[in-house]
């Protein structure tokens, strides 16, 4: 017999945002989210409805309190499911998801009013998941400020079976630049962890007009080197200019 196919976690973004996944499926999706940029970007888009989700959390809606009826039969069925045995879990998860939007990296969200009015959004930034910042916070962190370039760089490391998970926090850097993060082993071997582009407005620039230019860049990657075999990290432009060095 053919074994059943594993579930496609890419399709769980909407259900996770609504809080209708059970505990096991929610935990599996959160584990999937950490390594999936596609789902993280989709979840970020859903989080643009944060005020609506917050209102939902506070009012615990029922079919009688919902005024928008895009599809009465489907909506009633969904509301019945959410407000039955999963009401408590759904409300808690919606609150956590709504609160987590403040950690999303890559730019401010548009402000939505419940009656449909929206304030003009800032220019969009590249979508990065709040999961990347969570990875940075959870790892072993080292940082430095280059005395010449004044670029501030922090590196967070976590041991994995395949090597070392690495998340970079980069600030006070202006573009346009194309850069890479390189792990250098104690034996001198070099491995590229990740690459990225810095726009003209830069990242982590105090006083910038755009919010996402004021925020630091978070970039995730990995090295096949074991944590104990890494000597330092280098942040370079792709044409060979050193921006910062972080000893570990």
Secondary structure as a PSIPRED ss2 file (coil, helix, strand):
# PSIPRED VFORMAT (PSIPRED V4.0)

   1 X C   1.000  0.000  0.000
   2 X C   1.000  0.000  0.000
   3 X C   1.000  0.000  0.000
   4 X C   1.000  0.000  0.000
   5 X C   1.000  0.000  0.000
   6 X C   1.000  0.000  0.000
   7 X C   1.000  0.000  0.000
   8 X C   1.000  0.000  0.000
   9 X H   0.000  1.000  0.000
  10 X H   0.000  1.000  0.000
  11 X H   0.000  1.000  0.000
  12 X H   0.000  1.000  0.000
  13 X H   0.000  1.000  0.000
  14 X H   0.000  1.000  0.000
  15 X H   0.000  1.000  0.000
  16 X H   0.000  1.000  0.000
  17 X H   0.000  1.000  0.000
  18 X H   0.000  1.000  0.000
  19 X C   1.000  0.000  0.000
  20 X C   1.000  0.000  0.000
  21 X C   1.000  0.000  0.000
  22 X C   1.000  0.000  0.000
  23 X H   0.000  1.000  0.000
  24 X H   0.000  1.000  0.000
  25 X H   0.000  1.000  0.000
  26 X H   0.000  1.000  0.000
  27 X H   0.000  1.000  0.000
  28 X H   0.000  1.000  0.000
  29 X H   0.000  1.000  0.000
  30 X H   0.000  1.000  0.000
  31 X H   0.000  1.000  0.000
  32 X H   0.000  1.000  0.000
  33 X H   0.000  1.000  0.000
  34 X H   0.000  1.000  0.000
  35 X C   1.000  0.000  0.000
  36 X C   1.000  0.000  0.000
  37 X H   0.000  1.000  0.000
  38 X H   0.000  1.000  0.000
  39 X H   0.000  1.000  0.000
  40 X H   0.000  1.000  0.000
  41 X H   0.000  1.000  0.000
  42 X H   0.000  1.000  0.000
  43 X H   0.000  1.000  0.000
  44 X H   0.000  1.000  0.000
  45 X H   0.000  1.000  0.000
  46 X H   0.000  1.000  0.000
  47 X H   0.000  1.000  0.000
  48 X H   0.000  1.000  0.000
  49 X H   0.000  1.000  0.000
  50 X H   0.000  1.000  0.000
  51 X H   0.000  1.000  0.000
  52 X H   0.000  1.000  0.000
  53 X H   0.000  1.000  0.000
  54 X H   0.000  1.000  0.000
  55 X H   0.000  1.000  0.000
  56 X H   0.000  1.000  0.000
  57 X H   0.000  1.000  0.000
  58 X H   0.000  1.000  0.000
  59 X H   0.000  1.000  0.000
  60 X C   1.000  0.000  0.000
  61 X C   1.000  0.000  0.000
  62 X C   1.000  0.000  0.000
  63 X C   1.000  0.000  0.000
  64 X C   1.000  0.000  0.000
  65 X C   1.000  0.000  0.000
  66 X C   1.000  0.000  0.000
  67 X C   1.000  0.000  0.000
  68 X C   1.000  0.000  0.000
  69 X C   1.000  0.000  0.000
  70 X C   1.000  0.000  0.000
  71 X C   1.000  0.000  0.000
  72 X H   0.000  1.000  0.000
  73 X H   0.000  1.000  0.000
  74 X H   0.000  1.000  0.000
  75 X H   0.000  1.000  0.000
  76 X H   0.000  1.000  0.000
  77 X H   0.000  1.000  0.000
  78 X H   0.000  1.000  0.000
  79 X H   0.000  1.000  0.000
  80 X H   0.000  1.000  0.000
  81 X H   0.000  1.000  0.000
  82 X H   0.000  1.000  0.000
  83 X H   0.000  1.000  0.000
  84 X C   1.000  0.000  0.000
  85 X C   1.000  0.000  0.000
  86 X C   1.000  0.000  0.000
  87 X H   0.000  1.000  0.000
  88 X H   0.000  1.000  0.000
  89 X H   0.000  1.000  0.000
  90 X H   0.000  1.000  0.000
  91 X H   0.000  1.000  0.000
  92 X H   0.000  1.000  0.000
  93 X H   0.000  1.000  0.000
  94 X H   0.000  1.000  0.000
  95 X H   0.000  1.000  0.000
  96 X H   0.000  1.000  0.000
  97 X H   0.000  1.000  0.000
  98 X H   0.000  1.000  0.000
  99 X H   0.000  1.000  0.000
 100 X H   0.000  1.000  0.000
 101 X H   0.000  1.000  0.000
 102 X H   0.000  1.000  0.000
 103 X H   0.000  1.000  0.000
 104 X C   1.000  0.000  0.000
 105 X E   0.000  0.000  1.000
 106 X C   1.000  0.000  0.000
 107 X C   1.000  0.000  0.000
 108 X C   1.000  0.000  0.000
 109 X C   1.000  0.000  0.000
 110 X C   1.000  0.000  0.000
 111 X C   1.000  0.000  0.000
 112 X E   0.000  0.000  1.000
 113 X C   1.000  0.000  0.000
 114 X C   1.000  0.000  0.000
 115 X C   1.000  0.000  0.000
 116 X C   1.000  0.000  0.000
 117 X C   1.000  0.000  0.000
 118 X E   0.000  0.000  1.000
 119 X C   1.000  0.000  0.000
 120 X C   1.000  0.000  0.000
 121 X C   1.000  0.000  0.000
 122 X C   1.000  0.000  0.000
 123 X C   1.000  0.000  0.000
 124 X C   1.000  0.000  0.000
 125 X C   1.000  0.000  0.000
 126 X C   1.000  0.000  0.000
 127 X C   1.000  0.000  0.000
 128 X E   0.000  0.000  1.000
 129 X C   1.000  0.000  0.000
 130 X H   0.000  1.000  0.000
 131 X H   0.000  1.000  0.000
 132 X H   0.000  1.000  0.000
 133 X H   0.000  1.000  0.000
 134 X H   0.000  1.000  0.000
 135 X H   0.000  1.000  0.000
 136 X H   0.000  1.000  0.000
 137 X H   0.000  1.000  0.000
 138 X H   0.000  1.000  0.000
 139 X C   1.000  0.000  0.000
 140 X E   0.000  0.000  1.000
 141 X E   0.000  0.000  1.000
 142 X E   0.000  0.000  1.000
 143 X E   0.000  0.000  1.000
 144 X E   0.000  0.000  1.000
 145 X E   0.000  0.000  1.000
 146 X C   1.000  0.000  0.000
 147 X C   1.000  0.000  0.000
 148 X C   1.000  0.000  0.000
 149 X C   1.000  0.000  0.000
 150 X C   1.000  0.000  0.000
 151 X C   1.000  0.000  0.000
 152 X E   0.000  0.000  1.000
 153 X E   0.000  0.000  1.000
 154 X E   0.000  0.000  1.000
 155 X E   0.000  0.000  1.000
 156 X E   0.000  0.000  1.000
 157 X E   0.000  0.000  1.000
 158 X E   0.000  0.000  1.000
 159 X E   0.000  0.000  1.000
 160 X E   0.000  0.000  1.000
 161 X C   1.000  0.000  0.000
 162 X C   1.000  0.000  0.000
 163 X E   0.000  0.000  1.000
 164 X E   0.000  0.000  1.000
 165 X E   0.000  0.000  1.000
 166 X E   0.000  0.000  1.000
 167 X E   0.000  0.000  1.000
 168 X E   0.000  0.000  1.000
 169 X E   0.000  0.000  1.000
 170 X E   0.000  0.000  1.000
 171 X E   0.000  0.000  1.000
 172 X C   1.000  0.000  0.000
 173 X E   0.000  0.000  1.000
 174 X C   1.000  0.000  0.000
 175 X C   1.000  0.000  0.000
 176 X C   1.000  0.000  0.000
 177 X E   0.000  0.000  1.000
 178 X E   0.000  0.000  1.000
 179 X E   0.000  0.000  1.000
 180 X E   0.000  0.000  1.000
 181 X E   0.000  0.000  1.000
 182 X E   0.000  0.000  1.000
 183 X E   0.000  0.000  1.000
 184 X E   0.000  0.000  1.000
 185 X E   0.000  0.000  1.000
 186 X C   1.000  0.000  0.000
 187 X C   1.000  0.000  0.000
 188 X C   1.000  0.000  0.000
 189 X C   1.000  0.000  0.000
 190 X E   0.000  0.000  1.000
 191 X E   0.000  0.000  1.000
 192 X E   0.000  0.000  1.000
 193 X E   0.000  0.000  1.000
 194 X E   0.000  0.000  1.000
 195 X E   0.000  0.000  1.000
 196 X E   0.000  0.000  1.000
 197 X E   0.000  0.000  1.000
 198 X E   0.000  0.000  1.000
 199 X C   1.000  0.000  0.000
 200 X C   1.000  0.000  0.000
 201 X C   1.000  0.000  0.000
 202 X C   1.000  0.000  0.000
 203 X E   0.000  0.000  1.000
 204 X C   1.000  0.000  0.000
 205 X C   1.000  0.000  0.000
 206 X C   1.000  0.000  0.000
 207 X C   1.000  0.000  0.000
 208 X C   1.000  0.000  0.000
 209 X C   1.000  0.000  0.000
 210 X C   1.000  0.000  0.000
 211 X H   0.000  1.000  0.000
 212 X H   0.000  1.000  0.000
 213 X H   0.000  1.000  0.000
 214 X H   0.000  1.000  0.000
 215 X C   1.000  0.000  0.000
 216 X C   1.000  0.000  0.000
 217 X E   0.000  0.000  1.000
 218 X E   0.000  0.000  1.000
 219 X E   0.000  0.000  1.000
 220 X E   0.000  0.000  1.000
 221 X E   0.000  0.000  1.000
 222 X E   0.000  0.000  1.000
 223 X E   0.000  0.000  1.000
 224 X C   1.000  0.000  0.000
 225 X C   1.000  0.000  0.000
 226 X C   1.000  0.000  0.000
 227 X H   0.000  1.000  0.000
 228 X H   0.000  1.000  0.000
 229 X H   0.000  1.000  0.000
 230 X E   0.000  0.000  1.000
 231 X E   0.000  0.000  1.000
 232 X E   0.000  0.000  1.000
 233 X E   0.000  0.000  1.000
 234 X E   0.000  0.000  1.000
 235 X E   0.000  0.000  1.000
 236 X E   0.000  0.000  1.000
 237 X E   0.000  0.000  1.000
 238 X C   1.000  0.000  0.000
 239 X C   1.000  0.000  0.000
 240 X C   1.000  0.000  0.000
 241 X C   1.000  0.000  0.000
 242 X E   0.000  0.000  1.000
 243 X E   0.000  0.000  1.000
 244 X E   0.000  0.000  1.000
 245 X E   0.000  0.000  1.000
 246 X E   0.000  0.000  1.000
 247 X E   0.000  0.000  1.000
 248 X C   1.000  0.000  0.000
